[in-house]
Amino acid sequence: MISPVSLSSSNRLLSLEETSWVTQFSETYGQDIIYNLTMGTPFWSPPTSVQQAIIQSCGLTETYRYGATCGIPQLEKEIGKRLDLKFASSCGNEVMICSGSNQGFLNILLCLCNPGDEVILFRPYYFSHYTACLLAGVKPVVVDTDSEFLPQPQSLEISVNTKLVVVVSPGNPSGRVISTDRLRSLYQLCFHRGVWLVIDEAYEHFIFDGIETNSFSATDGVINLFTFSKSYSLAGLRVGYFCYPSYLRKSMLEIQDTIATHACHLAQQAALAAFNDSSKEWIQKQVQEMVPRREIFWQVVSKYHTYRANGGFFFFVPIPDSITSHDAVQYLIQKYGILVFPGQLFGMSNYLRISYGSLSLHETKEAANQLNDALATLWNNK
Ligand SMILES: Cc1ncc(COP(=O)(O)O)c(C=O)c1O
């Protein structure tokens, strides 16, 4: 059937070259993938109590009814306690539980920004943040980091239109952990200019090399964003949360009610079980299991001036100038069966993001061998 000329889609994402790259690429090369090094989830399963909690929740009437917009009270309370401990003070802010932290980020943009406002992202940025800005009708302004992917407070070009600054620590894709002092400096700079600071800590527990866990919050001007997808391995259940100043509560509730109404009850019960069952020691033990994987990959990628990421479970690896990251990805999949993310997705075309998080130790060794050959050929053919 021929569509009438007047049927068209919105132009929100027209400027986005990378739209649905992952889907398109998987459709074309899905059958060629032997080693998938794109995954943003760890290799472990959630704590055993999670399954039990889901089964129990299936028998409860309230599971099937609408519930509290900001989340089930028990989970909200546990999160509140955890944040008080994390920030070593009563953070006193409101908690919003959402269907994954990506949804939370969109809520935050809609609550804080007017169409046309500017949001500062640091390059390399997390691609969903960039896309969310376009969806919300705000302008992502991308600012460069230093040679080790560290945001420099002095390079922040805050304009009259800047509404918020976003940092990710540990970074995705950089793995860069930003120190508490630096987060505080960024905050002070922002706060004095009436600009919000959003700190995304999706990989908060994935910190290596004896680096201290770095966190920063404030009762005003900062929104801290977290997820159950990574440390607790609940990505498929879609639960995240953020804490924010209470004077935003009315509009935050309105936005959440309109978009998701609330996060799924079964998923929230699972998150509560994971939370209660995953002591600090449990998480530390899991994260320790990443160390040998990280070292195996490091042996390979360190040959190419790669920054030794001290967080996350990625390496952001430079490639020769003579090839774009899209072409390099295509080459690696076609010749070596290795799928990685092109740096272009994160705003840097001469890099590849290589994730080792979801592999078994055996797969890690095999994938690293293959990657070793693949990167050597890429660099030798430059
Ligand atoms: C930095 C960062 N923030 C947020 C997310 C999304 O987390 P969620 O699964 O909670 O939406 C990811 C997932 O890859 C991420 O890397």
The ligand as an SDF file (V2000), in Angstrom:
LIG
                    3D

 16 16  0  0  0  0  0  0  0  0999 V2000
   26.8100    4.0660   32.3470 C   0  0  0  0  0  0  0  0  0  0  0  0
   25.5430    3.3080   32.2530 C   0  0  0  0  0  0  0  0  0  0  0  0
   24.4320    3.8180   32.7950 N   0  0  0  0  0  0  0  0  0  0  0  0
   23.2680    3.1790   32.7160 C   0  0  0  0  0  0  0  0  0  0  0  0
   23.1730    1.9530   32.0700 C   0  0  0  0  0  0  0  0  0  0  0  0
   21.8310    1.3130   31.9270 C   0  0  0  0  0  0  0  0  0  0  0  0
   21.4800    0.5760   33.0280 O   0  0  0  0  0  0  0  0  0  0  0  0
   20.0180   -0.0070   33.1640 P   0  0  0  0  0  0  0  0  0  0  0  0
   20.1050   -1.4370   32.7490 O   0  0  0  0  0  0  0  0  0  0  0  0
   19.7280    0.1580   34.6170 O   0  0  0  0  0  0  0  0  0  0  0  0
   19.1060    0.7950   32.3190 O   0  0  0  0  0  0  0  0  0  0  0  0
   24.2950    1.3730   31.5060 C   0  0  0  0  0  0  0  0  0  0  0  0
   24.1880    0.0870   30.8200 C   0  0  0  0  0  0  0  0  0  0  0  0
   25.0160   -0.3370   30.0670 O   0  0  0  0  0  0  0  0  0  0  0  0
   25.4980    2.0840   31.5830 C   0  0  0  0  0  0  0  0  0  0  0  0
   26.6050    1.5970   31.0120 O   0  0  0  0  0  0  0  0  0  0  0  0
  1  2  1  0
  2  3  1  0
  2 15  2  0
  3  4  2  0
  4  5  1  0
  5  6  1  0
  5 12  2  0
  6  7  1  0
  7  8  1  0
  8  9  2  0
  8 10  1  0
  8 11  1  0
 12 13  1  0
 12 15  1  0
 13 14  2  0
 15 16  1  0
M  END
$$$$
